[in-house]
Amino acid sequence: LITNILVKKGLSVERRDYYQADSTLSIQTYSLIQNQQFFGIMAGLNRRLKISNKLFLFVALHYQGSFASLHKYQTQLDSFVVNNTGAFTSTRKLPDLQGKNFYQWQAMIPFGLELDIYKKQFYIRLEGDAGLIGGQYRPRSYLNSQAWGIGLAAIYRVTHRNYSTY
């Protein structure tokens, strides 16, 4: 329902000045750190169809919607100066910038083959996914909203024993 806080670093602008008169190099870097946390829900319908005793077809329909409940940017200004007398650094925290909270969604159709490896407990599943993703900050064209994926999964299922016969 609630994700961990996602942190994206590396958003920065830098200014470098070199003063030949006194051989001073000054570097100022303004940086942003994006923090996001989502609240959402996923719903789906899964179907497993028997092809043979050991092979199954897996088909599903999944929908996920999430809302950015936290969206802010931490800002800071880093200064670095080096000259004949030494090197000096300072970091100044600036006020946070509030990002816009937004809704995003995805609708996926997973499909695949599942093979029984050992006594209906261990399975291998080759799965593909096709679907659409969208939201306020996603491109609106059909080509840019497509999502595709493929994966291989190892599955363990607990077998239920009937203890009433003991």
Helices and strands as residue ranges (DSSP letters): E 6-19, E 24-50, E 55-83, E 86-98, E 103-118, E 122-135, G 143-145, E 146-156, G 163-165
